[in-house]
Amino acid sequence: MVANAELRPIHSPYGHCAGGPGRFPREMQQVSAAVEELLAGRRDPGPACEAPACGINR
């Protein structure tokens, strides 16, 4: 395990394809926000998933 690591699933009905650059704008917003937070040193996981397909409520 990596110290202070965290898992941030991409909430999407598109499976592993969701992380493909430029494919799905909503999913790319999730990736971009996570990268921006990482580079800025923030640890806020952001808003809860609004997509009914994600099945995760924070």
PyMOL commands that set and color helices and strands:
alter all, ss='L'
color gray80, all
select helices_A, chain A and resi 15-19+25-40
alter helices_A, ss='H'
color red, helices_A
deselect
rebuild
show_as cartoon
